[in-house]
């Protein structure tokens, strides 16, 4: 994939991840795009690791699924890191 394809994939995958996990996330278009690009890389690595195959061409469904899944994982990890160990409510016994 070329740089433009990575930018478009990142922007759309990051936007889908933010739509699936709505919340109080900071950042605009650039941060959303970075979440999507880094998430696509993470998704591709995880896909290779589990034998699903990595990222393919821009128009392959597998590429989009891995990019969005990786972006969701990255967004969840970022939220956990931003939480600073605070929790909402009492701990379960």
Secondary structure per residue as TSV (DSSP state, phi and psi in degrees):
chain	resnum	aa	ss	phi	psi
A	1	X	-	360.0	146.3
A	2	X	-	-85.3	174.1
A	3	X	H	-63.0	-38.1
A	4	X	H	-65.3	-40.2
A	5	X	H	-64.2	-39.6
A	6	X	H	-64.0	-40.0
A	7	X	H	-65.4	-46.0
A	8	X	H	-66.1	-45.4
A	9	X	H	-59.1	-45.5
A	10	X	H	-63.2	-43.4
A	11	X	H	-63.7	-46.1
A	12	X	H	-72.1	-41.2
A	13	X	H	-65.5	-40.2
A	14	X	H	-65.1	-39.6
A	15	X	H	-66.8	-40.4
A	16	X	H	-65.3	-42.1
A	17	X	H	-61.7	-42.2
A	18	X	H	-68.0	-29.9
A	19	X	H	-73.8	-36.4
A	20	X	H	-71.0	-36.3
A	21	X	T	-117.0	73.4
A	22	X	-	-65.8	146.8
A	23	X	S	-177.8	-168.9
A	24	X	-	-95.6	54.5
A	25	X	-	-84.5	133.8
A	26	X	-	-77.6	167.0
A	27	X	-	107.3	155.2
A	28	X	-	-114.4	-141.1
A	29	X	H	-64.5	-43.0
A	30	X	H	-64.8	-46.0
A	31	X	H	-66.1	-38.6
A	32	X	H	-61.6	-42.3
A	33	X	H	-64.2	-42.9
A	34	X	H	-64.7	-39.7
A	35	X	H	-60.0	-43.0
A	36	X	H	-67.4	-42.4
A	37	X	H	-66.7	-48.7
A	38	X	H	-65.8	-37.4
A	39	X	H	-63.6	-37.3
A	40	X	H	-64.7	-40.2
A	41	X	H	-64.2	-45.5
A	42	X	H	-61.4	-45.8
A	43	X	H	-61.9	-39.9
A	44	X	H	-64.6	-41.1
A	45	X	H	-66.1	-42.9
A	46	X	H	-65.3	-41.0
A	47	X	H	-60.5	-41.6
A	48	X	H	-64.6	-41.6
A	49	X	H	-63.9	-40.4
A	50	X	H	-88.9	-0.4
A	51	X	T	89.1	10.3
A	52	X	S	-80.9	-16.0
A	53	X	-	96.1	152.3
A	54	X	-	-86.3	-161.6
A	55	X	-	-68.5	139.3
A	56	X	-	-109.8	-137.5
A	57	X	-	-77.0	163.9
A	58	X	T	-57.9	-32.0
A	59	X	T	-95.0	4.2
A	60	X	-	-83.2	137.0
A	61	X	H	-61.9	-37.4
A	62	X	H	-57.5	-41.1
A	63	X	H	-60.3	-45.2
A	64	X	H	-68.4	-40.6
A	65	X	H	-63.4	-45.9
A	66	X	H	-65.0	-39.7
A	67	X	H	-65.5	-44.4
A	68	X	H	-68.5	-42.5
A	69	X	H	-62.5	-43.8
A	70	X	H	-63.6	-37.1
A	71	X	H	-67.1	-37.6
A	72	X	H	-65.4	-44.1
A	73	X	H	-60.2	-46.0
A	74	X	H	-62.5	-41.8
A	75	X	H	-64.3	-40.4
A	76	X	H	-64.7	-42.6
A	77	X	H	-64.2	-39.0
A	78	X	H	-65.2	-38.7
A	79	X	H	-67.6	-39.5
A	80	X	H	-64.0	-40.9
A	81	X	H	-67.7	-36.0
A	82	X	H	-75.0	-18.5
A	83	X	T	-69.5	-22.1
A	84	X	T	55.9	34.2
A	85	X	T	81.0	-3.8
A	86	X	-	-75.3	150.0
A	87	X	-	-128.5	162.8
A	88	X	S	-104.4	103.8
A	89	X	S	95.1	179.9
A	90	X	-	-72.8	154.5
A	91	X	-	-75.6	143.1
A	92	X	-	-71.1	148.5
A	93	X	-	-94.3	360.0
